[in-house]
Amino acid sequence: MSTTQSERLRALLEPLVSSQGLDLEEIEVDSVGRKRVLRVVVDSDTGADLDRIADVSRALSATLDETDAMGEGEYTLEVGTPGAERLLKEHRHYVRAVDRLVKFELAEGGELVARILEVDDDGLDLEVPGVKGRKATSRRLAFPEIEKARVQVEVNRKDKKEEEA
């Protein structure tokens, strides 16, 4: 998608998404054969359930039908959330990932897998899981030290409420 089209679509769609209490995370236009697919990724601090996604999808569809933002020709609109293994790019993404396990690629090289405990304007307080029976350790990571960060899927994690019971 050209930068100009991306910017036009973002300018058009972001106010609609915001009016639904959501953040516009990504816009992507892909060509699949002769058809085009417009993917819109939305999220919020409290998540986005199916009803909210359906509401925003209808609002976006109506607005896109009233404008020429997608040009001529058919396209499919897909509205969804970032998914389980989301890439963390914005400050709000880190805030939403508190208590989640994240794999960090560090600017100095190397990787770190740790749980985000707290986020402030400068960086993150982390809990690095212990290996082979060792206790977890704490670590502070400043945002400039992070090259890339992605939430990890945890299959066997016990909920804190279960542990306290």
Order of alpha helices (4+ residues) and beta strands (2+ residues): alpha-beta-beta-alpha-beta-alpha-beta-beta-beta-beta-beta-alpha
